[in-house]
């Protein structure tokens, strides 16, 4: 099973949605193979390259900082359930997230690779997984998944500016990417057009809010869904596709005498 998560790293509900997704994945662990990829969305692509003052952006969005505070208190409470320590008062700037999406994309495509030691460890882990893997499959966590978690933490819990190239480079280094290469690429225009196209694709698909989960390129779930609902959806989709595969195999056997 493959899950595309359309998300923005400055969306608090996306952080909550990721934690709920992680719990759902643990619930179905061992039942079937699951891969996750994170896709681009920008809540406000018109934010200047160097970002905006946080208080100013809140006033523009909500009309007043007091109204924003009431809304974010509800989000803070929802995050607490998922083990997230939202520190909205520590966020000084609202960044343009295009560079954050660039590094997430590079992690997804392994364009930058990972440091040799990390690569060796990953290969060793994969070998052990192949030895231990049940017929039903396992969840496959990626460098990209780890990077997304790190970026959420940096912004929402530590108040770091995700428009700062050094912050992004340090995050990449922490999850094992080649941070020197990240720094070089962030100084150029690599994949800016690609990120914009991916955002426009999401909009054309009808995505107007995030997080959005797309399962096997067919099924869409909007919002920070509860883990139980996600797990039920995963199991239902997996069962339907297994039935379809069996029915298809039966047709082949009848028509061509296979098996």
Secondary structure by P-SEA (a helix, b strand, c coil): cbbbbbcccccaaaaaaaaaaaaaaaaacccbbbbbbbbbbbcccccccccccaaaaaaaacccaaaaaaaaaaaaaaaaaacccccccccccccccaaaaaaaaaaaaccccccaaaaaaaaaaaaaaaaaccccbbbbbcaaaaaaaaaaaaccccccccccaaaaaaaaaaaccaaaaaaaaaacccaaaaaaaaaaaaaaaccccccbbbccccccccccccaaaaaaaaaaaaaaaaaaaaaaaaaaaaacccc
